Amino acid sequence: MALPAEVVVGLQMLPSIAEHTRAMAEHTAVLHDVTRALESVASDTSALPALRKEMARVSKATAVLGPMDGRMAKIEAAMPALADPARAVPGGGSAPRDRRAHPQPARARGGRGPARIGCPAWPPAGTALEHR
């Protein structure tokens, strides 16, 4: 009994089919790793909706800054002393440097506690400690 021609052709193609099947197995072997990577991406991006809401809240809260900047520029143009306080101070802003040249004592009342406004200067004027 002779085999039909289609069966013979099919049997001759079996080695080619086997080779292609082996190649498909090799190429699809990495799909498991790809699936794990995609699951990781999904997990990593799960915070994005909450972040989007927070960024919208920040955007809304800071929207006032643009118009405020324009208003501040108008005020600055109208009042140059506000733009450069050092020019407004007599002597070109030397007053702060003068205060640093004569600093207040760090502590008052015999070194106990920080100096406060209204505390007497240390050392008291007219004492032996004053001339140290």
Buried (B, 14 or more C-beta within 10 A) or exposed (E): EEEEEEEEEEEEEEEEEEEEEEEEEEEEEEEEEEEEEEEEEEEEEEEEEEEEEEEEEEEEEEEEEEEEEEEEEEEEEEEEEEBEEEEEEEEEEEEEEEEEEEEEEEEBEEEEEEBEEEBEEBBEEEEEEEEE
